[in-house]
Amino acid sequence: MLELLSHHALLLETEPQDAVAKVTSALERAKITVAGNPDVLILEHETLGIDEVREIISRASARALMPSGKWFIISFLSVTREAQNALLKTIEEPTADTHFVLITPDASRILPTLRSRLHIVKGESAESSKEVEQFLKNPIPTRLTQLAPMIKDKDRARAISFLRELEGAAGEKGFATSDPDFVHDLIRFRDYLADRGSSVKIILEYIAHAAPRA
């Protein structure tokens, strides 16, 4: 992950739950200590809001204590518009030796003004694509079995990523023409999943029943 050292602001479009560990491992391989380092802040949120961003801005304005500089590793499923606007200037005009790594499953949810200041790196999606392909071929009972681990664990991050992959497959297979109502619902329910009050179970069970067979 050489991009970590060559850009001051990265956006990793990938699964948040595994990406933080990969980023910290990459820093360690680059001889940047993570554990116990006061200059490394790791934040993991379902929704990144203004209060969290104010903490980031406050920490970013301070001088680094270690030669490796300050590192902000921030993973989230969704982020408020207010938080993005507040973070924009800090990323646009960072203090010296300050690095930001934002991790989210869907870069399209980031405002264009902020996204244009970030170097975007897409995660590997081959396995997810295979999973979606199999899902579309399966009958409804098998689909429900396939989604059962996500439902049991209430794995909101994985569910959002799955629906994002499903949306891509829907576009490739022409569902927007053959079944526009499903595509509309798919996008709507993916947005609902970013709300921590929504039901992962109800949404995924609906998708299992509503998705066309391919």
C-alpha positions as CSV (number, residue, x, y, z in Angstrom):
1,M,0.0,0.0,0.0
2,L,2.6,2.5,-1.2
3,E,-0.1,5.2,-1.6
4,L,0.0,5.7,2.2
5,L,3.4,7.3,2.0
6,S,3.0,9.2,-1.3
7,H,-0.3,11.1,-0.6
8,H,-1.3,13.1,2.4
9,A,-5.0,12.3,2.0
10,L,-6.3,8.9,0.9
11,L,-9.8,7.5,0.4
12,L,-9.9,3.8,0.5
13,E,-13.1,2.5,-1.0
14,T,-13.3,-0.9,0.6
15,E,-14.7,-2.9,3.6
16,P,-14.0,-0.9,6.8
17,Q,-13.8,-3.9,9.1
18,D,-10.6,-5.3,7.5
19,A,-9.1,-2.2,6.0
20,V,-8.1,-0.5,9.3
21,A,-5.9,-3.5,10.2
22,K,-4.4,-3.5,6.7
23,V,-3.5,0.2,7.0
24,T,-1.9,-0.2,10.4
25,S,0.1,-3.2,9.2
26,A,1.3,-1.1,6.2
27,L,2.4,1.7,8.5
28,E,4.2,-0.8,10.7
29,R,6.0,-2.2,7.7
30,A,7.1,1.3,6.9
31,K,8.6,1.6,10.3
32,I,5.8,3.8,11.7
33,T,4.8,2.7,15.1
34,V,1.0,2.6,15.7
35,A,0.5,1.1,19.1
36,G,1.0,3.7,21.8
37,N,1.9,6.4,19.3
38,P,0.2,9.7,20.3
39,D,0.3,10.9,16.7
40,V,-1.9,8.1,15.4
41,L,-5.6,8.5,15.8
42,I,-7.9,5.6,14.7
43,L,-11.6,6.3,14.5
44,E,-14.2,3.7,13.5
45,H,-17.8,4.9,13.2
46,E,-21.1,3.9,11.5
47,T,-21.7,7.6,10.9
48,L,-19.0,10.1,11.0
49,G,-20.5,13.3,12.4
50,I,-19.5,16.9,13.2
51,D,-18.4,16.0,16.8
52,E,-15.9,13.4,15.6
53,V,-14.6,15.8,12.9
54,R,-14.1,18.5,15.5
55,E,-11.8,16.1,17.4
56,I,-9.9,15.4,14.2
57,I,-9.5,19.1,13.4
58,S,-8.3,19.8,17.0
59,R,-5.7,17.0,16.9
60,A,-4.6,17.9,13.4
61,S,-3.8,21.5,14.4
62,A,-1.2,20.3,17.0
63,R,2.4,19.7,16.2
64,A,3.5,16.1,15.7
65,L,5.4,14.6,18.6
66,M,7.1,11.9,16.5
67,P,9.3,12.2,13.4
68,S,6.8,10.0,11.4
69,G,4.2,12.8,11.6
70,K,0.5,12.6,12.5
71,W,-1.8,9.9,11.1
72,F,-5.6,9.9,11.1
73,I,-7.2,6.6,10.1
74,I,-10.9,7.1,9.9
75,S,-13.4,4.4,8.9
76,F,-17.1,5.0,8.5
77,L,-20.2,3.7,6.6
78,S,-21.7,7.2,6.2
79,V,-20.7,10.8,6.9
80,T,-22.8,13.8,7.4
81,R,-22.6,16.8,5.0
82,E,-21.8,19.1,7.9
83,A,-18.8,16.8,8.9
84,Q,-17.5,16.7,5.3
85,N,-17.6,20.5,5.0
86,A,-15.8,20.9,8.3
87,L,-13.1,18.5,7.3
88,L,-12.6,20.0,3.9
89,K,-10.3,22.9,4.8
90,T,-8.2,20.7,7.2
91,I,-7.5,18.2,4.4
92,E,-7.0,21.0,1.8
93,E,-4.5,22.8,4.0
94,P,-3.0,20.3,6.4
95,T,-0.3,21.1,8.9
96,A,3.1,19.7,8.0
97,D,3.6,15.9,8.1
98,T,-0.1,15.2,8.6
99,H,-1.7,12.3,6.8
100,F,-5.4,11.3,6.5
101,V,-6.7,7.8,5.5
102,L,-10.5,7.7,5.1
103,I,-12.1,4.3,4.7
104,T,-15.6,3.8,3.4
105,P,-17.4,1.2,1.2
106,D,-18.8,3.8,-1.2
107,A,-16.8,6.8,-2.4
108,S,-19.8,8.2,-4.3
109,R,-21.3,9.2,-1.0
110,I,-18.5,11.7,-0.5
111,L,-19.2,15.3,-1.6
112,P,-17.4,16.1,-4.8
113,T,-15.6,19.1,-3.2
114,L,-14.0,16.8,-0.6
115,R,-13.6,13.8,-3.0
116,S,-11.5,16.0,-5.3
117,R,-8.9,16.5,-2.6
118,L,-8.5,12.8,-1.9
119,H,-6.5,10.2,-3.7
120,I,-9.0,7.3,-4.2
121,V,-7.9,3.7,-4.0
122,K,-10.4,1.0,-4.7
123,G,-10.3,-2.3,-2.7
124,E,-10.3,-5.7,-4.3
125,S,-13.9,-6.8,-5.2
126,A,-13.4,-10.1,-7.0
127,E,-14.7,-12.3,-4.2
128,S,-17.7,-10.0,-3.6
129,S,-18.5,-10.1,-7.3
130,K,-18.5,-13.9,-7.3
131,E,-20.8,-13.8,-4.2
132,V,-23.2,-11.5,-6.0
133,E,-23.2,-13.6,-9.2
134,Q,-24.0,-16.7,-7.2
135,F,-26.7,-14.8,-5.3
136,L,-28.5,-13.8,-8.5
137,K,-28.5,-17.4,-9.7
138,N,-29.8,-18.9,-6.5
139,P,-33.5,-19.5,-5.6
140,I,-34.9,-17.5,-2.7
141,P,-34.3,-20.1,0.1
142,T,-30.7,-20.4,-0.9
143,R,-30.3,-16.6,-1.1
144,L,-31.6,-16.3,2.5
145,T,-29.1,-19.0,3.6
146,Q,-26.3,-17.0,1.9
147,L,-27.3,-13.8,3.6
148,A,-27.9,-15.5,7.0
149,P,-24.5,-14.7,8.5
150,M,-24.9,-10.9,7.7
151,I,-28.4,-11.0,9.2
152,K,-27.3,-12.9,12.3
153,D,-24.3,-10.5,13.0
154,K,-26.3,-7.4,12.0
155,D,-23.3,-6.7,9.8
156,R,-24.3,-3.3,8.4
157,A,-20.9,-2.6,6.7
158,R,-20.9,-5.9,4.9
159,A,-24.6,-5.5,3.9
160,I,-23.9,-2.1,2.4
161,S,-21.0,-3.4,0.5
162,F,-23.1,-6.3,-0.7
163,L,-25.9,-4.1,-2.0
164,R,-23.3,-1.8,-3.7
165,E,-21.9,-4.9,-5.5
166,L,-25.4,-6.0,-6.3
167,E,-26.2,-2.5,-7.8
168,G,-23.1,-2.8,-10.0
169,A,-24.3,-6.3,-11.2
170,A,-27.8,-4.9,-11.8
171,G,-26.3,-2.3,-14.1
172,E,-24.3,-4.8,-16.0
173,K,-27.3,-7.2,-16.5
174,G,-29.6,-4.4,-17.6
175,F,-32.0,-4.6,-14.6
176,A,-32.5,-0.8,-14.9
177,T,-34.5,-1.6,-18.0
178,S,-36.0,-5.0,-17.2
179,D,-36.8,-4.3,-13.6
180,P,-36.5,-0.6,-12.8
181,D,-38.5,-0.9,-9.6
182,F,-36.0,-3.3,-8.1
183,V,-33.1,-1.1,-8.9
184,H,-34.8,1.9,-7.4
185,D,-35.5,-0.1,-4.2
186,L,-32.0,-1.4,-4.1
187,I,-30.5,2.1,-4.1
188,R,-33.1,3.3,-1.6
189,F,-32.4,0.4,0.8
190,R,-28.7,0.8,0.5
191,D,-29.1,4.4,1.8
192,Y,-31.4,3.1,4.6
193,L,-28.7,0.8,5.8
194,A,-26.4,3.8,6.5
195,D,-29.0,4.7,9.2
196,R,-28.1,2.8,12.3
197,G,-31.9,2.6,13.2
198,S,-32.7,0.5,10.1
199,S,-33.1,-3.2,10.2
200,V,-30.4,-5.2,8.4
201,K,-32.7,-8.3,8.6
202,I,-35.7,-6.7,7.0
203,I,-33.8,-5.1,4.2
204,L,-31.7,-8.2,3.2
205,E,-34.7,-10.5,3.3
206,Y,-36.6,-8.1,1.0
207,I,-33.7,-8.0,-1.4
208,A,-33.5,-11.8,-1.4
209,H,-37.1,-12.0,-2.4
210,A,-37.2,-9.0,-4.8
211,A,-33.9,-9.5,-6.8
212,P,-34.5,-10.9,-10.3
213,R,-33.0,-14.3,-11.2
214,A,-30.0,-14.1,-13.6
